[in-house]
Amino acid sequence: MRRFIAVAGALACLSLAACDNQVSQAEATPQPEPRKSLARPAPLYAGQEQVLSVESGTVEVGHTGGLNLTAKATTAGPGWTAPAFLPRIYAAQPADGIYEVDVIATAPAAPGAQTATPIEVSGHWNRYTDGRVKGIKFMSKTNEVTVIVPGAGGSGG
């Protein structure tokens, strides 16, 4: 019986040693870590939440120097109201000039069927008119979409 256990143990060690020599494709190709946001979300009022997802966004320079923002998004169901953009709070200017805004709306008081519902959000953002904003990252619960400001060229600040 001891001999059987010793042989089984030796076979287990050999099979584990053979596994150590194999490298999976995921381990062989190092993936860059996602960039950590340096911003923190601003407080939401009661009932406000991020939308479910953002499909697309546009940024245009306004006549007063601010930015006109538009996003096509999806909510978790019908009845969401007061869609808006809520800029995130930064301790310092982002090095790449990409500022994050949460795409939010007010959830319905009595949620209905959980079917994805399209919503369009638009607003004017005039927080920085000195050219430091190179792009806007629209944030939702499940994804983010980055749009470069026209004429900014995507170069860091």
N, C-alpha and C positions, 0 to 999 in steps of 0.2 A: 504494500500500500504506500509506504514511504517513497519507494522508487517511482511509483505512478505520479505522486504529488510533485516530486522533484522534476520529473520529465515535463509535466504540465506547466510548472512554473518556468522552466527554461524555455519552453515554446512560447509562452506568453511574453517573456522578456525579449526574445528574438523578434516576435511580431511587432512589439512596440518600438524596438530599435529601427526596424524597417520603416515604420511610419514616420519617425523623426527625419528620415532622409528625404521624404516627399514634402514639397512645398506647394501649397495651393496657389493659384493665380492671384488671388486677392492679397496674399502675403508677399508675393514676389513683386507686385506693382504697388508701391506705396501711394496711398491716396492723400491728397492735401486735405488738411483739416479745414472745416468750414470756418470762415472768419467770424470771430466773436463780435457781436455788436457792442459798441461802446456807449450806446444810448440806453435809456430806461424808459419804459412806457409812462406816459402822463396818466394821471388818475381819470377813471371813467365815471360818469354820473350813473345813478341807478338805472338799470335797464339797458345801458349801452354795452355793446360787445363788438369785437372784431367780426367782420363778415367772414363767411366760410372760406372763400377763395377770391383771388383777383385774377382775371383772365388777361387784361391789358390795361395800359395806362398811357396818358399823354401829358406832356408838360410843354407849355408855351409861355414865352416871355410876355407879360402884360404891358399895357401902355404906361403904367405907373412904375414899372421896374420890378414889380413882384412877379409871381408865377401863377398861371392859370393851370390848375390840376384837374384831370378827369380820369376816372377809372371805371372800367366795366368789371363788375364783381358778381358774386353769387352769395345769397343768404341761405340759411338752412331751411327756410320755408317762406310762405307768403306773409304779408302783414308787417314787415320791417319798415320803420319810418325814420325820418331825419338822418339820412346818410350824410356823413361828413368825414373830413380828414382831421386827425389829431396828431400833430407833430410830436415826435419823441424828444426827450430831454437829454442834452449833451453837457458834460462837464467841460469839454473843450471841442473846438472845431474838428470834425473828422478830417484826417489827413488826405483822403481821396476826394473830399468835397461831396460825397454822396450822403444826403440826409434821409432819415427814415420817417415815414408817416404811417400811422395806423389807419386803416380804412375801417370805419365803424358805422354802426346804425343802432337804432333803438329796437330791441326785440319786442314782438307783440305781447300784450298782456296775457292772452290765452293762445299759446302756440297751437298752430294747426298741424296739418300733415307735414311730415318732414321730407319735402320735395325741394330740390335745389331750385331757387328762384333768382332770375337775373335782376340786377339792380345797377343803376348808373349813379356815380358819385361825382360831383363837381364842386369846385371851390377855388378861392383865390388865396394865395399864401404870400404875404409880404413881409415875412420875418426878416429876411436878409436880402437887401437890394444892392449890395456892393459887389456882386459877382462871385462870391465865395461858393455858391451852390452850383455844383457841376452836374448833379443828378438827384433824382428822388427815387427812393426805394419804397414802394407801396407794400405794406405788411398786412397779412390776413392770418386767420387761424392755421391755415394749412400750407400757405406758400407766400412768396414774395416776388415782385416784379420790379426791376430797376429800369428807369428811363433817364437818359442823358438829356440835359437841358440843351436846346438848340443853340449852337454857337459856342458851347462850352468846350467842345472837343474832347471831353472825357479826361483831360489832364488833371492831375492831382493839384491841391491847393497848397 
